[in-house]
Amino acid sequence: MEWRRERKAAFWLAAGFLACYFLPVGGGRFDRALLEAFHLVKWYAREHVLLCLIPAFFIAGAIAVFVSQASVMRYLGAGAKKVLAYGVASVSGSVLAVCSCTVLPLFAGIYRMGAGLGPATAFLYSGPAINVLAIILTARILGVELGIARAVGAIAFSVLIGLAMHGLFRGEERAKAAAAAVLPETAAGRPLGRTALYFASLVAVLVFANWGEPAQAIGFWHAVHSVKWVLTGLGALGLGAMLVAWFGMRFWAAVAIAVPPALLAFLLPRQPLAAFGAGIVGLSIVTSRAKGELGAWFDSSWSFAKQILPLLLLGVLVAGVLLGRPGEEGLIPSHWVSRAVGGNSLAANLFAAVAGAFMYFATLTEVPILQGLIGSGMGKGPALALLLAGPALSLPNMLVIRSVMGTKKTLAYVLLVVVAATGSGLIYGALF
């Protein structure tokens, strides 16, 4: 036993030494890939951690503290009516319109609270995939047919993948439903309307702070974008008022949170991230020192951050090394990708689905990337396959999903997404 343990240690030491000895430092592509990885993780930290992930952590923590387990089980549990459960999961996921990483804390929150595997994975897929603005942008830039195909495929997949996950692991789901059936009834707490308004304010901050700029400077989407920070501020103001009125926060503490962001918004109007960051820091400090529900809210949010954020940053770094940033190259040459996705063969659609599953797409960036690939000869079928797999999955996303529901379920979910995207690409390419 001792020798086996020592052999294992010797193997990993030898492997580490050989990896260091033959490290291809100085090679142009390797050095560029490392640089691209650091560029990508820097961009991700600046554009997504503060605006997307931290609000999502607070929402996930709020789900764990302010939403009863009985409520989650009633609407999303393994024993809930399928029409209700999958309807709630797909609609609530699509309303958020977040990327494949931002949806993860929310998915972890409802899954840990007892949501069934099927509804939880439907929510996981629908959040990044059913993005109204992204679908409209797809139709405008890449064609109406592709936009409609993306919308239909994303909506259908959110339900079908959830049902497939439920079927594959139905034994565990039956046990979860049986356990839920004997849960004691919880006493009525805060009125449902107040809880709903509280979550609406949190979601408003998340959605409006991340409202993307549309391609054309006209219309409703542009009008909302022009006042996005005003709407974000109103959401935060409403949240503060509710924390004081209904959740026991001291008035002076709410004022202490609000004053620094207000001053920074006035002094640095062209740098809204400074005000947003000050608000996040203030809320974190006050809730971390609070007792009762507010303290539990911070503790729960912090536990999600500790689990998820390191895995996401590591995954983004690895994805940057392999694939680079949009418009740049990592270790894998971009012309390999362009060459592999031409036509409408099974191999081309499968490659597009797998490549999309491992790449990281920020919200809306998949459309210009795909526009360039189509210009380089990408077929229509593989284009749809990438659109259906790419926004919903990424390497960072997979690492976190595995930490939440285990290796077996993660592999099943990834394979279902890839197979469904490949099949849709084949059908769409044959029709159009």
Beta strands, then each sheet from edge to edge (+ up, - down):
end
